[in-house]
Amino acid sequence: MSNTVTGRILLIDIEKDLYAALGECPVLDGCRFECAAGSADALRRIRVRPFDVAITSPATAIEEDLALLEEMREIRPGVRAILLAAEAPPAEIIAALRAQVFACFTAPFTAEEVAAMTRRAIDESDWRHGMDMLCAQPGWLSVRVNCRLLNAERLVQFLKELPSELPPAEHESLMLAFREIVLNAMEHGAGFNPEKVVEVAAVRIKKAILFYIRDPGPGFRRERMAHAAAANDSGNSLAHIEVRAEYGLRPGGYGLLLAKSIVDELLYTERGNEVLLVKYVE
């Protein structure tokens, strides 16, 4: 492990196995960990010195963690919070999003997942105003997101934690499809310009889960999609790779094709800057 401290992490009432697993994750190499025995000890420690990230115990409810976070931010306004929980109702996930929590994880989760998000929290200084809540009510959640990869990853993580009737593997695939479409919107609709925003809505109706994404640019117009695998005919499935290289785009181009293979319906408007993903549930 490096002798250079690359981040200070406060672990609040974290069990020994998780503490050890986080310490062994390469992405957190060089970080300094401190363990607090509970809320009071966490507040005492955060008064003594600043921490980049505070990670809460899976044994406490998100509602309790949010109350602690409010007190911690009165002492250290810049602290990022990653909340762990055994389970959480939708209202608590939404409350965490409103409170500008960096990320939430409900069981089951892995130390590697938490460590990766912790690394992002340490490395990113300009994160607080990346997501604005537009609507939050049962069955309908909509947000406005600045076009940065970090914001896409954080949004996906929050939505992953909302309850789903889908089997875990299908839910994971659906979130992968959603992530790819959001990234396509940010890349091709906004050029990953953080001054531009993408609007996203997650809607739950009786027999389906819907994701709506609107970007500020030309979006997925057919005549402009030579860079995407989904635009190529079956006899020339790799043609988009040369086009992407010519345009100077990142490797990829399979996002739309991947999403179409996962969801039941994928619709976009004639202009092409609005996309609807539909996944039917039993």
C-alpha positions in Angstrom: 0.0 0.0 0.0 1.2 3.5 -0.8 2.5 5.7 2.0 0.8 8.8 0.4 -2.6 9.5 1.9 -5.0 9.9 -1.1 -8.2 10.3 1.0 -9.6 10.1 4.5 -12.6 7.7 5.0 -14.7 7.6 8.1 -16.4 4.2 8.7 -19.3 4.4 11.0 -20.1 1.2 13.0 -18.9 -0.9 10.1 -18.4 -4.7 10.8 -14.9 -6.0 10.8 -15.3 -8.1 7.6 -16.5 -5.2 5.5 -13.8 -3.0 7.0 -11.1 -5.5 6.0 -12.6 -6.0 2.5 -12.6 -2.3 1.8 -9.0 -1.9 3.0 -8.0 -4.6 0.5 -9.6 -2.9 -2.5 -6.9 -1.6 -4.8 -8.9 1.5 -5.7 -8.6 2.7 -2.1 -4.9 2.1 -1.9 -3.3 5.0 0.0 -6.5 6.0 1.8 -6.6 6.4 5.6 -9.5 4.7 7.4 -10.9 5.6 10.8 -13.7 3.6 12.5 -16.3 5.3 14.6 -18.3 3.2 17.2 -21.5 5.0 16.4 -23.1 8.4 15.7 -21.8 10.2 18.7 -18.2 8.9 18.0 -18.5 9.9 14.4 -19.4 13.5 15.3 -16.6 13.6 17.8 -14.1 12.4 15.2 -15.4 14.7 12.4 -14.9 17.7 14.8 -11.3 16.8 15.2 -10.3 16.4 11.6 -12.0 16.5 8.1 -12.9 13.4 6.1 -13.5 13.1 2.4 -16.1 10.4 2.7 -18.3 9.0 5.5 -19.7 5.5 5.1 -22.6 4.4 7.3 -23.4 1.1 8.8 -25.7 -1.4 7.0 -27.3 -1.9 10.4 -28.8 1.6 10.6 -31.8 2.9 8.5 -31.2 5.5 5.9 -33.6 7.8 7.8 -31.2 7.6 10.8 -28.2 8.1 8.6 -29.7 11.2 7.0 -30.2 12.7 10.4 -26.5 12.0 11.3 -25.4 13.4 7.9 -27.2 16.7 8.6 -25.3 17.1 11.9 -22.0 16.1 10.2 -22.5 18.8 7.5 -23.0 21.5 10.1 -19.4 20.7 11.2 -17.9 19.7 7.8 -20.1 20.9 4.9 -18.0 19.2 2.3 -18.2 15.7 3.5 -19.6 13.2 1.0 -21.8 10.4 2.4 -22.2 6.8 1.1 -25.1 5.2 2.9 -25.3 1.4 3.4 -28.5 -0.3 4.4 -30.0 -3.7 4.8 -33.1 -2.4 2.9 -34.8 0.8 2.2 -38.3 1.9 1.1 -38.5 4.1 -2.0 -39.2 7.2 0.2 -35.9 6.8 1.9 -33.9 6.5 -1.4 -35.6 9.6 -2.7 -34.9 11.4 0.6 -31.2 10.5 0.2 -31.2 11.8 -3.4 -32.8 15.1 -2.2 -30.2 15.4 0.6 -27.4 15.2 -1.9 -26.1 11.9 -0.6 -23.3 10.7 -2.9 -24.6 7.2 -3.2 -26.8 4.5 -1.5 -26.3 0.7 -1.4 -28.8 -1.8 -0.1 -27.9 -5.4 0.5 -26.7 -7.4 -1.2 -23.7 -5.3 -2.2 -20.0 -5.9 -2.5 -17.0 -4.2 -1.0 -15.7 -3.6 -4.5 -18.8 -1.7 -5.5 -18.7 0.5 -2.4 -14.9 1.1 -2.8 -15.3 2.1 -6.5 -18.0 4.7 -5.6 -15.9 5.9 -2.6 -12.9 6.5 -4.9 -15.1 8.6 -7.2 -16.3 10.6 -4.2 -12.8 11.3 -3.1 -11.6 12.3 -6.6 -14.5 14.5 -7.6 -14.7 17.9 -6.0 -17.5 19.4 -8.2 -20.3 16.9 -7.6 -22.9 18.6 -5.3 -25.0 20.3 -8.0 -25.0 17.5 -10.6 -28.6 16.3 -10.1 -31.8 18.3 -9.5 -35.0 16.6 -8.4 -38.0 17.6 -10.7 -40.6 15.2 -9.4 -40.8 12.6 -6.7 -44.0 10.7 -6.0 -45.0 7.1 -5.9 -44.5 5.6 -9.3 -42.9 8.7 -10.9 -39.4 10.0 -10.3 -37.8 12.6 -12.6 -34.5 14.4 -12.4 -32.4 16.8 -14.4 -28.7 15.7 -14.6 -25.6 17.6 -15.7 -23.8 15.7 -18.6 -21.0 14.1 -16.7 -20.1 10.4 -16.4 -20.1 10.7 -12.6 -23.6 11.9 -12.6 -24.8 9.1 -14.8 -23.1 6.5 -12.5 -24.6 8.1 -9.4 -28.1 8.3 -10.9 -28.0 4.6 -12.0 -26.9 3.6 -8.5 -29.8 5.4 -6.9 -32.4 3.9 -9.3 -30.9 0.5 -8.9 -31.9 0.7 -5.2 -35.6 1.3 -5.9 -37.8 -1.8 -5.5 -38.3 -3.9 -8.6 -40.6 -6.9 -9.2 -38.0 -8.2 -11.8 -35.7 -11.0 -10.9 -32.3 -9.7 -9.8 -30.5 -10.6 -13.0 -33.2 -9.0 -15.2 -33.2 -5.9 -13.0 -29.4 -5.6 -13.4 -29.8 -6.0 -17.2 -32.5 -3.3 -17.3 -30.3 -0.9 -15.3 -27.5 -1.6 -17.8 -29.7 -0.7 -20.7 -30.8 2.5 -18.9 -27.2 3.4 -18.2 -26.2 2.9 -21.9 -29.0 5.2 -23.1 -28.2 7.9 -20.6 -24.6 7.8 -21.6 -25.5 8.0 -25.3 -27.7 11.0 -24.6 -24.9 12.7 -22.7 -22.3 11.9 -25.3 -24.2 12.4 -28.6 -26.8 14.8 -27.4 -24.6 17.0 -25.2 -21.0 16.1 -26.1 -20.4 15.5 -22.4 -20.7 19.2 -21.8 -21.3 19.6 -18.1 -23.1 22.9 -18.8 -25.8 20.9 -20.6 -28.4 18.7 -18.9 -30.3 15.5 -19.6 -33.8 15.0 -18.2 -34.6 11.5 -17.0 -37.9 10.0 -15.6 -38.4 6.6 -14.1 -42.1 5.6 -14.2 -43.7 2.5 -12.7 -47.2 1.5 -14.0 -49.2 -1.6 -13.3 -47.6 -3.9 -15.9 -44.4 -2.1 -16.9 -41.3 -0.1 -15.9 -40.6 2.9 -18.2 -37.5 5.1 -18.5 -37.8 8.4 -20.4 -34.6 10.3 -21.4 -34.5 13.7 -23.1 -31.2 15.3 -24.2 -30.6 18.8 -25.5 -29.2 17.9 -28.9 -30.1 16.0 -32.1 -30.1 12.7 -30.2 -30.7 9.5 -32.0 -31.7 10.6 -35.5 -31.3 7.7 -37.9 -29.3 9.6 -40.5 -26.8 10.7 -37.8 -26.3 7.3 -36.3 -23.5 5.8 -38.4 -21.4 5.8 -35.3 -23.8 3.3 -33.6 -23.9 -0.4 -34.0 -27.7 -0.4 -34.1 -27.6 1.8 -37.2 -25.6 -0.7 -39.3 -27.3 -3.4 -41.4 -26.8 -7.0 -40.4 -24.1 -7.5 -43.1 -21.9 -4.7 -41.9 -22.1 -4.9 -38.1 -18.6 -3.4 -37.5 -18.8 -0.4 -39.8 -19.6 2.0 -36.9 -16.1 1.4 -35.5 -14.4 3.2 -38.3 -16.9 6.0 -38.2 -16.3 6.4 -34.4 -12.6 6.6 -35.0 -13.1 9.2 -37.7 -15.3 11.3 -35.3 -12.8 10.9 -32.5 -15.4 9.2 -30.3 -14.7 6.8 -27.4 -14.7 3.1 -28.1 -18.2 1.7 -28.1 -21.3 2.4 -30.1 -23.2 -0.7 -28.9 -25.2 1.1 -26.3 -28.4 1.3 -28.3 -28.1 -2.2 -29.7 -27.5 -3.5 -26.2 -30.5 -1.6 -24.8 -32.8 -2.9 -27.6 -31.8 -6.5 -26.8 -32.8 -6.0 -23.1 -36.0 -4.0 -23.0 -39.3 -5.0 -24.6 -39.8 -1.7 -26.5 -37.4 1.2 -27.3 -39.0 4.2 -28.9 -37.5 7.6 -29.9 -39.1 10.7 -31.4 -38.7 11.8 -35.0 -36.3 14.5 -33.9 -34.5 11.8 -31.9 -33.6 13.6 -28.6 -36.3 11.8 -26.6 -36.1 8.1 -25.9 -38.5 5.7 -24.1 -37.5 2.3 -22.7 -40.3 -0.1 -21.8 -39.9 -3.3 -19.8 -43.0 -5.3 -19.1 -43.4 -7.1 -15.8 -45.5 -10.1 -14.9 
